[in-house]
């Protein structure tokens, strides 16, 4: 049995925010498909009087497909040392092409309030339900940012922008 040490997400907001650039993960599920990816952009805050986690997912990602089919996700954050192979697999492979969960050898743990599992090896867990999603408005992004983060695909001149997902944090805990 997996135990949960519940906490108030606001009490650990700075710890969660600091973890994002070096290795936080977002897990999604639709039907029997579970996928996790590395997220490098995200934040925790308060919108509409609710605790939220805002994550940015590129339109082309398999994670986006699963999120749009089932608007729930977990945020999974390592606590202490963890197997860096998880980061390599979740950050460089596509769930369209392989079962990343199986390849990384991680243990899925049923969540309490959402249908998306947590990951025992990445024990700090936020369970989130999408309240709102918003594709980026390209014309509002400064040119120096688009030039750096959104290069055009030379083959077809397309650009893979992000969608912001605002997820209400409905539970927060550390798995043990």
N, C-alpha and C positions, 0 to 999 in steps of 0.2 A: 504494500500500500504506500502511496505517495502522500506525504504530509505537506501542508501549506501553511506558511507563516504569512498571514495577511498584513498588509500595511496600507497606509493612506498614500496614494500616488503623489500628492503634493509634498508630503514629507520627504520624499526621495527624488523629487523633480530634478535637482541639480545633478545627482548621481546618474539618473537616467539620461539626461541631456549630455553629460560628459561621455557616456558610453557610446553614443551614436557614431561619432566619427571613427572610432576604432573597432567597432564591431557590435552592432545591434542587428537583430534579425526580425523579419516580419513573416508570419506564417498564415496561410490561407487554406481554405478547404471548399470544394464544391463536390457534392456527392462523395465518391470514394477517393477522389484526388486530393492529396495534401501536398502543399508546396511551401518551401521557405526560401527567402532571399535575404541577402545583406541589404540593409538600408543605411545610407550615409547621410540622408537628409530627413530630418524630423524634429519634432519638438513636443513638449508637453505644456498644457496651459488650461485656460478656462474660457469657454465660449458658451454663451446662452446659459450661464450659471451652472455649467456641467464640467467636470474634469475631462479633458480630451487629449488624445495623442494625434498629431497631424503627421502623416507620412506622405511622401511623394513617390509615385510609381510611374515609370515611363509607360507610354501607351502600348508599346510593343511587347511588354513583359507578360509572361504566362500568369504571373501573380495578378496582374490587372484583370485578366479574363476571369480568374477564380473570384476575385473581389467583386466584380460586377455581377457574377452569378449568385454569390452569397456574400452580402455586405457585412461580414464579420472578419476579424483578424485577431491574432495575438502578436504582441511584441515580446521578443525573447532576448534577454540580455545575460551574457556570461557574468558569473560572480567568481572572482579568483581565476585561477588557471583553468584553461579548457583546451580540448584538442583542436588545434588550429586547422586540421584537415576539414573540420566542419565549415570554417570560414572559406576555405578554398573551393569546396564543392558548392556551397550555397551562393558564393559570390561569382562563380565563373561558369556554371553550367545552367542549362535551361530545363525546367520541369516538363517542358513539352517533349524533350528528347530522352529523359531518364527519370527514374524515381530517385530524387535527391535525398529523400529521407532515408531510404534503404542504403544508398551509396555512402551516406555519412555515418550510418550506424547509430543514429540517435533514437531515443526512447520517447514516443509520444505519450502525453498524459492528458486525459480528458479534462476539459475545462468545466467550470461550474455553471457559467451563464451564457456561453457562446458555443457554437458547434465546432469551433476550430481548436485543435489541441495546443497545449504548451509543449515545451521540449525540456525534458529532465536535465539534460547536459547544459542547458542555457536557462538556469533556474529562475531568474527574475522575470516574472510574467505579468503582462498587462492584457486583460481580456477587453476587447473593444468591439463596439457596434457602430457601423458607419452612420453618421448623422447627415453628412453632406459630402458631396464630391464636386470638384471644380477643375476642369481642364485649364491649363495655363492660357492666358490671353497673350499671344505671341507679341503683339504690338506694344504691350505694356512692359516688356522685359528690356532693360537697358542693353544697348548693342555690345558693350564690353562683356556682359554676362552671356548673351546668346553666342557670341564669337567663341567664348571659352568652353561653355557647357553644351552647346547645341550646334555642332558642326553639321553641315548638310551632307547627306549621303551622296557621294560622287556618282553613283549609279543612276539615281533618279531624282536628285535634288530635294528629297524629303528630309524632314527633321523630326526626331523622336522626342517630343516634348513630354512633360510630366502631367499627371493628374494629382491634385491634392485630395487626400482622403482624410476627413475629420472624423475620428472615431471616438465615441464616448467611452471612457474607461469605466467599465462596469464591475471590475474586480482587479485587484493587484496583490501579488503574493510572491514568495520565494518557495520553490519546490525543494523538498528534501526527501 
